[in-house]
Amino acid sequence: VRQPNPLEGTCLEIATDDEMLHGNVDHYFDVGASAMQCIEAALKTARRDPSTIRSVLDLPCGHGRVLRFLRKAFPAAQLTACDLNRSGVEFCARTFAAIPVVSHAEIDRIPLDGGFDLIWCGSLLTHLDEQRCAAFLQLFHRNLARGGLVVFTLHGRACEAELASGRNKCDLDDRLIATLLDDCRRHGFGYVDYTAQSGYGFSLARPSFVLER
């Protein structure tokens, strides 16, 4: 049986200043295709027919690593590309016919009009503290259409196990890992700033913590 090619029918143009490329085109597209698999699984679990998805928000959109797959999956949908990176937003608007929205550092000031059937948020809450994670979830809730679906990524139990065993330190030193794991075990959520960075770091969340909120 011929396996479907996720790149077939997908726009393969990559912006010259796309910071997610890292010189590895295959990995770049694999990550985008993997995100689309998560979205498709969520739609199936929610028993939502993909043909009913009319409006989609990708935040943060970057330069369209996932948005290109959303355009292929929902060709008739209105896509909105939102990011702090103006260059990325402009590229997504030009290349994937998305509505451009430049984000804002203050979450409550992000200029969204709402009514989205689907919101995709990849690799953002994974780097924010509890307060800002909660603020983004509230933002998404306010901007969902009735019956809409939010799909977002977090560092969960598998990542916690890797940190605890030392198999993957995720660019954190031993002191930060110890703090992160201790907070997560105590409260179900942990966060630490990356070294020499403030307000941007690494978060770890357990399912119980997320479901409670």
Sequence and secondary structure as in RCSB ss.txt:
>XXXX:A:sequence
VRQPNPLEGTCLEIATDDEMLHGNVDHYFDVGASAMQCIEAALKTARRDPSTIRSVLDLPCGHGRVLRFLRKAFP
AAQLTACDLNRSGVEFCARTFAAIPVVSHAEIDRIPLDGGFDLIWCGSLLTHLDEQRCAAFLQLFHRNLARGGLV
VFTLHGRACEAELASGRNKCDLDDRLIATLLDDCRRHGFGYVDYTAQSGYGFSLARPSFVLER
>XXXX:A:secstr
     TTTT      TT TT TT HHHHHHHHHHHHHHHHHHHHHTT  GGG  EEEESS TTTTTHHHHHHH T
TSEEEEEES HHHHHHHHHHH  EEEE  SSGGG      EEEEEE SSGGGS HHHHHHHHHHHHHTEEEEEEE
EE    HHHHHHHHHTS  TT  HHHHHHHHHHHHHHSEEEEE TT SS EEEEE HHHHHH 
